[in-house]
Structure formats: C-alpha cells, structure tokens
Amino acid sequence: MDTGDERQFSLRDLMSELNLPKESYSNLKSIMSRLTQVGAITHVGEKRGVYRKRTLIPAIDPFSRECSPEFDIALPLGLNDVCKILPKNIIVIAGTKDSGKTAVALNIAHLNRRRQDTHYYFSEMGPSELRSRLERFHDMSHEDWKSVKFHPVNRHFEDAIVQAPDSLHVIDFLEIHDEFYKVGENIRTIFDSLRNGVAVILMQKKGGAAFAKGGEGTIEKARLYVNLNRAFDSQTPYTTAEIMSAKIPRHDGQDHKGRKLRFQLNWGAEIVELSKWE
C-alpha cells in the first residue's frame, strides 16, 4: 500500500489491503494509536479512523554548494538589470489578448537554449503553428531550436517538471477556465515540483485588471511578476510591460513596482524596446 506523505488512509483501507479478519480491527486501532503517540502518523482533521503519514522535513544548509546564489537565466526587456532570479523561483508574465505573451515566452527559450536545459510547454498552438512561430526568428535554424525541448501540454505540468527539477521550464500558458480560486494552488504545485530550476508561467489577463485570471493568488509565489498590456499610439500597436513585483532587486533598496517599459514586435518574434523602465 502506498501511504505517501500526502495520501490519507483509513483503518478500513488497511483492513482491506492487508486482508485482515474483522477480529483484528481492535488490535489495528491500538497500533494506530501508538503510532500516533510516537509521531509517525497523525489524524486527518476530525475524521475518525483516518490518518496520514507525517512528513519528514530535514534541515538544510543555506551556505552549501547546492544553494546557488543565482540562477543563470537571460531575460528579455532588460529584466536581468531589474532583479535577480534564484533557484526554485517562479516568474509570472500575465498578458492581455495579443499583447505578445508567446513572443516573450519564445524569446526566453531562445535566449537560454544554451545556458540551461530548457523545456517549453505549449497549449494554445498545434505543432504546425509552433513551427511557423519559430521560423520567424531569422537568426535561428531548425537545428538551433533542437536544443529546446517542446512539449504539447495544457495541464499537470508538475508531472514533466519533476523529471527535470533543475531545469528551466517555460509554460505557455497556464489555462484557467473555471474555479479561478484554485490557480494559486496550481502555481504552488509547480513550485513544489522544482528543486533548483525555474518556472516561467504565462497567463491570460483581462484589460485593466491588476492580475491574471485568478487574482492575487497568482502573485503569491512569484519572485518576478510582469503584466503585458496591448495599446495603440497613432494606430500603431505596442505593448506596455509593467512590473507588479520584483522580490529580489538587483541592487538593494530599489523598488521596481509600477515601473513600465514600452515595446513592439517585429514579425511576432523580435522585441524592439521603445523606452527604458520608467
């Protein structure tokens, strides 16, 4: 029987799986009581006869070699000058329709294809459309893109991330259609699947909204949170990027919240900055 740290089990489960006779129920209950007293298991809420295995939480040494001071990642829009990204960090990029979310996501994959083991998860496109988007990067050949691992996934990203927990994972995008209150839990699951890697999560946002669909729950685990809003200047479309949170500024004492930068896209791929962060 698999009684992993988070799985609940009951006395009835044990009786059934161990094929014990009914007369053993009292003895089994006594054993569970002793295991509870020594801290091996604990009751689940107020449910009678339902338990879970206690989670063993080892101490860590934050100054060990495994605790790298910074994750080697290249970000577009000059974001590396704004803040540091550390191992096991979450980056959220929330954008309105046609604001360039996928272009920014592909630029992140493009910039890091040789720096990190880079995984790109796409759900809004089919393979043919993905190929068309990749071919807009005129400095990249088909062979160059093979250093990025592309996955057609739209849910349970943690199943893939846990197989490469030290890698860079770009999720384009985290789809939420209902039960928006659960989005924070979804992001937390992605976070828990990382070890020393980083996840960049693209999300949809309504125009004028401060956060992606799911509200403030989408910002809780993010160490960098950027909004993308589509706008027009004399009928020319551009995107305004706004920093909503940068938890680890490049230089101490800086507060980047609310800073904005404007950019345009050439061929839906090349990012052309129209301003600096202001």
N, C-alpha and C positions, 0 to 999 in steps of 0.2 A: 504494500500500500504506500502510495506517495503522499507523505504528510509534509510537504514543503513548508517553508516558513510562513507563507501567507495563506495556505489552504486550511480551511476548517474541517474538522472531522467530529463525528459523534460516537457515543457508545454503541449505537445501533450499527454504524458503519463498521466498527471494529468487530462486533459480534458476527456480522455477515461475512466480512472479508476473511476473518480467521476461522470461520465456520465453527464457532463455539456453541455448545449447548446452552439452553436457557438457564440452567442451574449456575452457569459461570458468570452471570450478569453481576451479582453482588461482589464477587471477587474482583472482577474487572473494574467495577466502580471504585473499590478500595484502592486498587493500583493507580487509577487516575487521580484519586485524592492525594496519594503520596507523591506522585509526580508533580502535582500542582504545588504541594507544600515545599518541595525542593527547588521549584522554579523552572522545571523542564518544560512544562506546558502551562497554559492559563485558560481560564474560562473566556468565552466569547460573549460579551455583553451580558444580558440577563437570561440567555438561553440555557436551559437545564440540559446537562449532558453533552454540551457542545464545547469543543476546545480547539486551540491552535498551538502549534509548537512555538516556543519563544524564539525570537530572532537573536542570534549571537552577533554582537556588534563589537568587533575588535578595535583597539585604539590604533591610530596612525601617527606617523612621524611627519609633520608638515615640512621638515627640512631634509627629507630623504631625497634620493635621486629621482624616485618615481614622481615626486611632486614638482614637476617642471614649472618655472616661474611664468612662462608664457607659451601659448600655442602658436606655432608658426603658420600663420594664415595671412594671405593677401586679400584685402577688401577693396572694392571699388569706392568711388566718391570720396577718396581721401579719409576713409573712416579709420584707418590704422593710425593716423595722426590725432584722432579724437580720443580713442580709448584702446586699452589692452584687451585681448581675448585670451583667457586662460583655459587650461584643460578642463573638460567637463562643463563647458559653458554652453548656454543656449542663446542664439541670436534670432530675433523675430523681425521679419520685414512684412509689414501689413500695407496692402495697397488697394486703391480703388480700381475699378474696371479700366483696362487699357492704360495703366499707369507705368507699365514696364517691369512688373514683378518677375516674369520669366526671363527677361533680358538681364536683369540684375542677378538672378539666380545662375544663369548660364555664364555670366561674367565671373562669378565667384568660382564656379567649376573650372573655367578656362584659366584663371589666374593661379589656381592651386593644383593643377593637374600633375605637376612635377614636385611640388612641395609636400603633398600629402596623398595618402591613399584615399582618393575622392570618389564618393558614391552620390549619384544623382537620382532622385525618385520623382517620376513624373506621373501625373494622373489626369491632366486636362488635355493631353495630346495623345495621338496614336504614334507609333514608330515612324511613319512616313512624315508626319508634321514635325516631329522632333528632328529628323534628318534635315528637313528644309530649314529649320531654325539654326541648326549647327552650321549649315553651309553658308550662312550669312556672315560668319566670322571668316573674313577673307585671308587672315593670317594663319588659319588652321586648316590642315589637310584632314582627310578621313583618318589617316594613320595617327595623326596627332591626338585626335579625340579618343582613340582607343585606350588612352591612359586613364580615362574616366569610365567608371562602371555605371551604366544606366539601367535602372530598374523600373518597370511599369507597375507601380504600387500606389494604392489610394487609401490604405488603412493598415493598421498593425505594423507600423514602421519599426517598432521595437524588435520585431522578430528578425529583421535584417540587421539592425544596428547592433544587437547583442552578439552577432557573429563577427563584427569588426568594431569593437567598442573604443578603439584608439584612433579611429579614422575620422575624416571629415564627411559629414552627411548633409546634403542639400535636399530639402524636402519641398517640392514644387507641385502641389501645395497641400496644406493640411485642410481637408474638406470638412466643413461642418454644415449640416443641413437642418438639424433639429437638436434639441437638448443642448443648447449652447452653453449652459451652465457647466457642462462636463468638459469643456475644452481645456480648462486648467489641469484637469486630471490627465487628459491625453498628453499634454506637454510634459507633465511630471513623469509619465511613463517613459517618454522618450529620454528625459534627463536620467532616469534611473538605469536606462539601458547603456548609457555611456560610461566609459572608465576614464580615459584621458583624451577622448575625442571631443569633437564639437559638432553640434547640430545647428544648421541654419534653416529656419522654418518660415516658409512663405504662407501668408494668409490673406483672405479677402477682407476688405473693409468698405463700409458704406461711406459715401461722400459726406464730409462734415463730422463724421464720428471720430472720437479721440483714439479708439482702439479697434482692433479687428473684431470680427464676429465672435462673441464670447465675452466681450467686455474686459474689465480689469483683470479677469482671471488669466488673460493671455500675456500679461506683463510680469506676473509674479516670479517666474523662474528665469526670465530673460535678463542677461547681463548687458545686452545691447538691443534696443527696440527702436526701429525706424519706420515712420509712416511715409507712404508714397501717395501723392495726390495729383491727379491729372488736372492741368489748367491750360488756358489759352492766352496768348499775347498777340493782338492784331491777327487773330485767326490762326496763329501758329501754335500748335500744341507743344507743351513741355510738361515736365513733372517737377513738382516740389517735394524734396525729401526733407522730413522733419524728424529730429532726434527727440524721442519721447523719454528715453532713459539710456544713460551710459554709466553703468555702475562702477567701472574701473577706469577713470580718466587717465590718459597718457601722462599727464602732469598733475601732481597733487594740487587740490584746491580749485580745480576747474569744474564748472557746472555747465554741461552742454545741453541741458534740457531746453527745448524750444528753438534751438538753432536750426536754420534752414539753408538749403542749397538747391539751386535750380539746374536741371539738365535736360538734354534732348537725346533721342536715339537716332542713329543712322542705320537704316536697313534693319531696324529692330534688334541690333546687336551692339554696335559701337556706342559707348556712352560719351557724350560731349558735355562737359560741365560748362554751364552758363554763368556761374557765380561760385564764390567760395562759401564756406559755412559762416553764416552771419547771425 
